[in-house]
Amino acid sequence: MAAARPIWDIRRLTADEVEAVGSVLGLARLHQGDGFYLVAWQGDQPAGHAYLALTDPPEMQDVEVRPGFRRRGAASALAAAVEAEAGRRGQSVLRITVSAGSEAAQALYHGLGYADTGLSPVRVKGVIQIRTGPLDVDDTLLTWEKPIRVPWV
């Protein structure tokens, strides 16, 4: 018999949870100002998060799952929650950028229905400043998107 998949409690990050979540997961976009984090909880433990940037089109950014919670459906559940939130806001498409070198992330997002937009890959190289300090980046990003359902009002 297959092991039961955990049930994730996914909710918007609140101010009183920032310290607990930030101590185990990076919150690089916390003060970005154009969206918010959704956090996947397993009991009282933050397992992972995703940022919904309310841009045009909206973007799912900064998806992170703690090592002990990986390969248990947290990233898929977070993606579904971000998609649902964007849909509730009347959006019909959600965009992501994925590292050209991350086969695991590409497989996950492809399996969830994301596809290449046809936009040229973007090379990102240098030091960027995030909430937790400087970060050295050297990557090529692919832009993918997925049509999402807009719930009927």
TAWO-V328451 format. One record per residue. PSI is psi in whole degrees, -180 to 180 (* if undefined). Layout:
# TAWO-V328451
((PSI) (PSI))
This chain:
# TAWO-V328451
((136) (146) (143) (140) (141) (150) (124) (137) (106) (124) (163) (137) (130) (162) (-37) (-5) (-8) (-45) (-46) (-44) (-44) (-22) (-17) (-14) (143) (144) (58) (-29) (15) (-41) (23) (-35) (-2) (20) (-153) (162) (143) (136) (135) (123) (142) (101) (-126) (13) (124) (121) (-31) (173) (164) (145) (130) (108) (124) (62) (-175) (102) (164) (153) (141) (123) (166) (49) (126) (136) (133) (144) (-42) (-10) (2) (155) (29) (12) (3) (-45) (-41) (-41) (-40) (-44) (-44) (-39) (-41) (-44) (-45) (-42) (-43) (-41) (-41) (-24) (10) (11) (147) (-2) (147) (135) (150) (159) (139) (141) (133) (-24) (-1) (91) (-36) (-45) (-41) (-42) (-42) (-55) (-36) (-44) (-25) (-1) (8) (145) (156) (136) (-15) (-6) (148) (143) (150) (125) (127) (119) (133) (-171) (127) (153) (122) (175) (-36) (0) (-174) (147) (125) (121) (136) (93) (162) (127) (136) (142) (119) (162) (168) (134) (140) (157) (134) (118) (144) (139) (*))
